[in-house]
Amino acid sequence: MKTNISILFAAIGLVFSPVIHAEESHPQGEHGHGKNEAGPNGGRVILSVEPHFEFFVTPEGKVKLTFLGEDRKAIAPAGQVVTAIGGDRAKPTKLAFTKEDGYLLSDKPLPDGNMIPIILQVKVSPDAKTVNEKFMVNLADCPGCVHKEYACTCDH
């Protein structure tokens, strides 16, 4: 009987563990909306690679990636390779990026919807290790600032 109760409590602990620790595992600003810095276009700044870059969804739904210098101003991409997979797992949308006028632009728009899960795969140079960045692209308007929720900079 003690074994069954121990197994039950262990199972409950596993089920609720991600909920209890979810807030701790997300970078500042993802749920609690701590102060984030906006990119030059008003998008989300990705800090997991150097140089950092801004993830911005254009009005057409395409993804624009602007790399940032030390002063947080736009710099031209220099050999970075980025791909993205987003949307429904059963039918994901794969995005490739091409170099445009000082930034990278996706070849097609994000899938329809306001909540789009996305995985970015970033390789900053040909010999660099691929870095994965996963987050939810929430395209709803933020009630406390001028940005979309995925790029929110306020403390609401």
CORFENKA-V405332 format. One line per field, one symbol per residue. phi: phi as a letter, one per 30 degrees, with the letter a starting at -180 (. if undefined). psi: psi as a letter, one per 20 degrees, with the letter a starting at -180 (. if undefined). burial: 1 if it has 9 or more other C-alpha atoms within 8 Angstrom, else 0. Layout:
phi=???
psi=???
burial=???
This chain:
phi=.ddddddddddddddcedddcedddcdejdbdhddccdddcjcdcccdbcddbccbcdedjdccccdbdedicdbddbjdbbbbbbjdddbdccccbbdcdjacbddbddddkcbbdbbcccbdaecdddccbcacccdddddcbdcdedbecccd
psi=ghgggggghgggghgighggjghhiqqpihgilroqpqrhjjapppiiqpqrrpopprhijrppooqpahjjqpqqqmjqpprqprbphhmqpppqqqpbmjrppqirrqrqriooqqopopoirhjqqpppoprpnojqppiiairrhijpjal.
burial=000000000000000000000010000110011111011101111100100111111000111111111000011010011111111100011011101001111110110000011111111100000010100111100100001111111100
